[in-house]
Amino acid sequence: MEIYTDIVMEHLMNPKNVGILEDANGKGYAGDKDCGDYMELTLRIDKKKSGNEIIDVYIGDIKYLVHGCAGAIATSSMVSQLAKGKNIIDAYKLSDHDVIQALGGLPDEKVHCSLLGIQALREAILNFAENDSEMK
């Protein structure tokens, strides 16, 4: 019996958006790099303007590095796919359930792995909002 779906295996074998953005304006971290699964996520959040008015704030690019099991790698990859291009409010609202559903499910003992991506994503969005002068 296979424990991972074909979608999970695709993201494990060919993870999307791996790396660190040099021009990141949002950074988030999740997990514990000293004793287990750990993720570092970087975002470049862009703004669409009409004149001087900001009409959209969205994730223009996203990259991550993850150390962990197959579930952590696949969920991190899927989080990056789900968040890229989204308005930051919609991206912040993504949940562990959204990630697991997009992957076609995870074994119960691997569900905790999906937490890394969502936690790091939310932290990176908050990091951007706290440091961007137009967002204050």
Beta strands, then each sheet from edge to edge (+ up, - down):
strand 1: 26-31
strand 2: 38-50
strand 3: 53-67
sheet 1: 1+ 2- 3+
end
